[in-house]
């Protein structure tokens, strides 16, 4: 199957994901059982759900376009990249 110009451009867009930190790359599942795909700084991809621990942080919530993890002193929201 040939890759369209639009898909190729989106796949090679620079500075879309932080390569040196945890990044949210996908969210799927029904609203009552959401899961997320995370990309680690090492390049490893991991599927998580609420309650999971990632790099010592607990996943608190996953919504349609973001994931919330507990960090020291509060929370951090990871959003899906644009596009």
Secondary structure, DSSP 8 states (H G I E B T S, - for coil): ----HHHHHHHT-TTSS-TTS-EEEEEES-TTS-EEEEE-TTS-EEEEETT-EETTEEEEEEETTEEEEEETTEEEEEE----
